[in-house]
Amino acid sequence: MNVLVVKPIEAGSDVDGTLLPYMASLSNLRLNWSLIGTMLKLGIRRLSIVTNQGGLIYGYLGKIRSDGVEYPTPDVFGARMRYLQSTLAEAGITIGGIRVSLYHSYMDRVATSRQVESCADLVRNRIRGISDNCRVYTTQVARKPQPYMINSLKNQLGVNLFYGDSDDDRGAALGAGIHFVPVKRFL
């Protein structure tokens, strides 16, 4: 008799444009319920987060984008993550792990290494308690499309499926050797 063994889905996801809309402010926060409904139908009850947040150093330094919009700060990012945690919990999904890359190719031009580490410490502080498995990185090797952050969650939590809205998300998932599910950008 053959027995079919089905490996449970351990999913990961990008945040901006996938689970939440792109924005720096906390107004009008909403979850991509269409995607969450799909995840629930697949039996996903734990979701890990992998996100590039290169703009946070700019927000930390009080910089304004060329279009006049403020960059998000570590406080805003933390509040968005807490919103994500509580809203996912309402749907019956917990956050397994969080991986954040603060690296941006222009980072060295706008901030000292001390400022970058201070920003990273603030981000760690703001996401503390959302998951027992949080990491914040400041080097290029961790930034998607590199698979470093997804590999970390694959090795620790068995993440085997990743949702994202960008080519960087696709590259990171495929580089980690896991399935990628493209998501139409959530605005």
C-alpha positions as CSV (number, residue, x, y, z in Angstrom):
1,M,0.0,0.0,0.0
2,N,1.4,3.4,-1.0
3,V,1.0,6.2,1.5
4,L,1.0,9.8,0.3
5,V,2.8,12.1,2.6
6,V,1.9,15.7,2.2
7,K,4.4,18.2,3.5
8,P,2.7,21.0,5.3
9,I,3.0,24.5,3.8
10,E,5.3,26.8,5.7
11,A,4.8,30.1,4.0
12,G,6.7,33.3,3.8
13,S,5.7,36.6,2.4
14,D,6.9,40.1,1.5
15,V,5.1,42.9,3.2
16,D,4.8,46.1,1.1
17,G,2.7,45.6,-2.0
18,T,1.9,42.0,-1.0
19,L,0.3,41.9,2.4
20,L,0.0,45.7,3.0
21,P,-0.1,48.6,0.5
22,Y,3.0,50.7,0.0
23,M,2.9,53.7,2.2
24,A,4.9,55.5,4.8
25,S,2.0,56.7,7.0
26,L,-0.3,54.6,9.2
27,S,-3.5,56.0,7.8
28,N,-5.7,53.7,5.8
29,L,-3.8,50.5,6.7
30,R,-5.5,47.5,5.4
31,L,-4.6,43.8,4.8
32,N,-4.8,42.1,1.5
33,W,-7.7,39.9,2.5
34,S,-7.9,38.2,-0.9
35,L,-4.4,36.8,-0.4
36,I,-5.1,35.9,3.2
37,G,-8.2,34.0,2.0
38,T,-6.1,32.0,-0.4
39,M,-3.6,31.2,2.3
40,L,-6.3,30.0,4.7
41,K,-7.8,27.7,2.0
42,L,-4.3,26.2,1.6
43,G,-4.2,25.5,5.4
44,I,-1.5,28.1,6.1
45,R,-1.7,29.0,9.8
46,R,1.8,30.4,10.2
47,L,3.4,33.0,8.0
48,S,7.0,34.3,8.1
49,I,7.8,37.8,6.9
50,V,10.8,38.8,4.7
51,T,11.0,42.4,3.8
52,N,13.5,44.9,2.3
53,Q,13.1,48.2,4.2
54,G,16.0,50.3,2.8
55,G,14.0,53.5,3.2
56,L,13.9,53.2,7.0
57,I,17.4,54.7,7.4
58,Y,16.2,57.8,5.5
59,G,13.1,58.1,7.7
60,Y,15.3,57.6,10.8
61,L,17.5,60.5,9.6
62,G,14.3,62.7,8.9
63,K,14.8,62.7,5.1
64,I,12.0,63.5,2.7
65,R,11.6,61.8,-0.7
66,S,11.9,63.9,-3.9
67,D,8.1,63.8,-4.3
68,G,7.7,65.4,-0.8
69,V,6.5,62.2,0.9
70,E,8.2,61.3,4.2
71,Y,10.2,58.1,4.4
72,P,8.8,55.6,6.9
73,T,10.5,55.6,10.3
74,P,11.3,52.6,12.6
75,D,8.3,53.6,14.7
76,V,6.0,53.6,11.6
77,F,7.4,50.2,10.5
78,G,6.9,48.8,14.0
79,A,3.3,50.0,14.1
80,R,2.7,48.5,10.6
81,M,4.1,45.2,11.8
82,R,2.0,45.2,14.9
83,Y,-1.1,45.9,12.8
84,L,-0.1,43.0,10.5
85,Q,0.3,40.7,13.5
86,S,-3.0,41.6,15.1
87,T,-4.9,41.4,11.8
88,L,-3.4,38.1,10.8
89,A,-4.2,36.8,14.3
90,E,-7.9,37.7,13.7
91,A,-7.7,35.4,10.7
92,G,-6.0,32.6,12.7
93,I,-2.5,33.1,11.3
94,T,0.5,33.6,13.5
95,I,3.9,35.2,12.5
96,G,6.6,32.5,12.5
97,G,9.7,34.6,11.9
98,I,10.6,38.1,10.7
99,R,13.6,39.0,8.5
100,V,14.2,42.7,7.7
101,S,16.9,44.1,5.4
102,L,17.7,47.7,6.0
103,Y,20.4,47.8,3.4
104,H,20.1,50.2,0.5
105,S,22.7,50.9,-2.2
106,Y,22.8,54.6,-1.2
107,M,23.0,53.9,2.5
108,D,26.7,54.6,2.9
109,R,26.2,58.0,1.2
110,V,23.6,59.2,3.7
111,A,24.4,57.5,7.0
112,T,27.4,56.6,9.2
113,S,27.7,53.0,10.3
114,R,26.8,54.1,13.8
115,Q,23.5,55.7,12.5
116,V,22.7,52.5,10.6
117,E,23.3,50.3,13.6
118,S,21.2,52.7,15.8
119,C,18.4,52.5,13.2
120,A,18.7,48.7,13.2
121,D,18.5,48.6,17.0
122,L,15.3,50.7,16.9
123,V,13.7,48.4,14.4
124,R,14.6,45.4,16.5
125,N,13.1,47.1,19.5
126,R,9.9,47.9,17.6
127,I,9.3,44.4,16.3
128,R,10.3,42.7,19.6
129,G,7.5,40.4,20.8
130,I,5.8,40.0,17.4
131,S,7.8,36.8,16.9
132,D,10.5,35.0,18.9
133,N,12.4,34.6,15.7
134,C,13.3,38.2,14.4
135,R,16.5,39.3,12.6
136,V,17.4,42.7,11.2
137,Y,20.2,42.9,8.7
138,T,22.2,45.9,7.4
139,T,24.4,44.3,4.7
140,Q,23.8,43.8,1.0
141,V,24.1,40.0,1.3
142,A,20.7,39.9,3.1
143,R,18.8,42.2,0.7
144,K,16.4,40.5,-1.7
145,P,16.9,39.3,-4.4
146,Q,19.6,37.6,-2.5
147,P,18.1,34.4,-0.9
148,Y,19.9,34.9,2.5
149,M,16.8,35.9,4.5
150,I,14.5,33.3,3.0
151,N,17.2,30.6,3.4
152,S,17.4,31.5,7.1
153,L,13.7,30.9,7.5
154,K,13.8,27.8,5.3
155,N,16.5,26.3,7.5
156,Q,15.0,27.3,10.9
157,L,11.2,27.0,10.2
158,G,11.0,25.0,7.0
159,V,9.6,27.8,4.9
160,N,8.9,26.2,1.5
161,L,6.6,28.7,-0.3
162,F,7.0,32.5,-0.7
163,Y,4.5,35.2,-1.8
164,G,5.7,38.4,-3.3
165,D,4.9,41.2,-5.8
166,S,8.4,41.9,-7.2
167,D,11.2,40.4,-9.2
168,D,13.4,40.7,-6.1
169,D,10.9,38.5,-4.2
170,R,10.9,36.0,-7.1
171,G,14.7,36.0,-7.3
172,A,15.1,35.4,-3.5
173,A,12.6,32.6,-3.4
174,L,14.0,30.8,-6.4
175,G,17.5,31.4,-5.2
176,A,16.5,29.7,-1.9
177,G,15.1,26.8,-3.9
178,I,11.5,27.2,-2.8
179,H,8.2,27.8,-4.6
180,F,7.3,31.4,-5.5
181,V,3.7,32.6,-5.8
182,P,3.4,36.0,-7.6
183,V,1.0,38.4,-6.1
184,K,-0.5,41.3,-8.0
185,R,0.8,44.5,-6.4
186,F,-1.5,45.5,-3.6
187,L,-2.0,49.2,-3.6
